[in-house]
């Protein structure tokens, strides 16, 4: 099985053809899958701004963080072993 190789490059589109801005090491006459991202849509964003799209709140029991083993694996609850 061949490993997937991912390359990121910048290119300019003149209305008909994508032209790489730097030399590329690709085999000629091979079909490639290309994903297009507009530099303007991602430039200026911090990593935290990019992650914001993947964040959210999950509803769950009030003690979820303290009793995660119980909810994930079914172990007995630790019941009031919190140190205040």
Buried (B, 14 or more C-beta within 10 A) or exposed (E): EEEEEEEEEEEEEEEEEEEEEEEEEEEEEEEEEEEEEEEEEEEEEEEEEEEEEEEEEEEEEEBEEBBEEBBEEEEEEEEEEEEE
